[in-house]
Amino acid sequence: MLQSFTVNIPQTVLDDLKTRIRNTRWPDAIDGSGWTYGASLNYMKELAVYWSEKFDWCKTEHAINSYPNFIAEIDGYKIHFLHIKGKGKKTFPLIITHGWPGSFLEMMKLIPLLTENKDFSFDLVIPSMMGYGFSQKITTPGNHVVFMADLWLKLMRQLGYDKFGAQGGDFGAGVSTALAMRYPNHVAGLHLNYIPGNYYPYLPEGEQWTPEETQFDKDDEDWYLREGAYSHQHKTKPLTLAYGLHDSPIGMAAWIVEKLYGWADCKSNIENVFTKDELLSHVTLYWVTETLHSSIRLYYENSKAPMRFGKNDFIHVPVGIARFLLEEPFPPRKFIERGFNIQRWTDMPAGGHFAAIEQPQLLANDLIAFFKQVL
């Protein structure tokens, strides 16, 4: 079943949000510490004033509703997605999946770049992952990237696309990789700007990791010691964290904004990459849909289904990798090639974790070049 969908958040919800922001009980902070201890207190106070006094969610709603939105019911689950037809001489279907702490809003800058190219364009399908945005919150175990990949295949086939491309970053890379591995007859090409964090390739007996792969393993561990506390909490006790973040808009905003600051190529100023309106559109979406807990719970569920490749596991469909400059930790090419059929590799001169927002033109160009190459 497929229904058109329009975003229309009740004003009472938005009024309550502003009241909660104004009633925030602020913590103290070390003088002059900036972002060293976490989300900057000075910046969060500045953002709170803007959120409660100037930010207009209705503009975000208008931008979302300017594109065709739908709710599909598949296997009893409701999936929200945008579906925009390409205008080029040649078009090809492409499903793009976001991650955490992102949403389908990450792809808004990509839409015109990928659908309005006169030579080659895409029919874009941009879903909200299950438990994110306007997709259903699943309260039974097993909502991981493989589960979503199965739903995405059924969604694409319901839309009449038997053969299509898949793209993703963050958790979206996991969903897209699972699609390519499980359904190679339907996925014509896989494009990633991130390698799934729990991906681990098969190492043939008697073979050793290269020095670059060994160094990556160390760098990966070092990164998680510095930056990975959030992930460990999400993987182990997400509900405990959710009580505070679900109830406090500033708490939720700080949890999300700190990652946007830390993972983007923002050169120590978050507004080099994101406007306040962009930041608050993402955070407000989590707030009004009440999806903070259901989104971070994906870490717990996904940890139960790690992407550890066995002897016969390999992504045979053509794969394109866009390696953005500050995306860390990122495996060396050899490590990825052990499990993926890499046909295109692009080292990007800029950008971080949120490629579709940070460098939409670079990502769009690479997507077009890759799919023109493999189709």
Phi, psi and omega in degrees: 000138184228129179229142172292156187219138176234131178283129180206085182282130180301142180299330179298324178293318180290324177294317178298320178300313181296322178297317180296320179299314182294336181264015181302136171261110189275146174279173171271176179204155175295130181305130174071015186279346178057236183261009186297320184263002184137203181301127183301127180297317180298317182290320180295324176293319177298317180294323180297318178298315179296318182299315185278339187245333188236328184296135182240100179299332182298329176294322176295315177303316181298318179296317179297313186286351177287347176249156178291119177250145181218159167240120176256138174255116183230124182055029179086002181251140181261123183243123174272140177202155169263145180223108184239123182280141178285155183248005184283169176299323174239133178232154179214139182288139181218127175255126183245129184240132181276188176221202176251139006265042181266198180192181177300339179298336178304331190268002187299321180289335180285331190305305181295328181293329184262343183253343187251004176294123187291331183277310184214123182224177183237146160276107186271134170239118185236094182274157164273128178302155181299129184088006179237149175052231185262008172280162185294141171275120183263122185253023171241154182297156172105006179276081180240185188293328179292319176302316180291324178301320179297319178293320182297320177300313180296324177297311182297320180290325176296329178278358177094013181255105179274334179230131186202169174260161178227138179223148178190157170230163180053225179300332177298330175293324178293315178298315183293322177296317178297322176301312183293323181288319186275333187227059183297338179285346181252336182263114184279335180193149181239125179238128184231142169246018178198148176256128183313132187298334180258016174288134176214117186281166176280135177250114182303148180301133179089351180262149180246156174294147176288163176303324179293323179290321178296320179293322177300318179302319178291315180297321179298315179296318179297320180298316181291331175293323181278319194240352194264010181300320179303316184294319180295320177296316179299321183285338189247308185225060183297327184295320180301317178294324187295330180304316180285313186288327179292334186261343184238112179298323179289324175299314178297315181299316181297319181298320182278313186296325178300323179287323177297320177294314188284333187255350181268160176275069188256357176054047174069012174222105187302332182276004165290339183244313186245134169284163175300322179296321178293315178303312187283336173296316179297311184294317181296324177301315177299321184292309187288337177266355180053052186244015179299309183292315182296333179284313182286340177297339178301327178299316180297311183294321183291330179295341179275352180226063184296150182269066178263114186281135173271186185303323185257010180271126180197140175275104185276336181293155178301138183236134172246134180242124172251109185260098182284148196309312186253020175284111181225149351282140182234124185294154173293160185303319182300319181298320180285319182297339177296338182235350186231141178275079186287121177249345178210134178226124180236121172272112184278145183281350183204176175099158180230223188289330187256063191303319185295332177270317187288314185224063184299324181293318178298316181293317180297316180300318182290322177298314180297314180297319181295310184287330172295328180289319190264345183274000000 
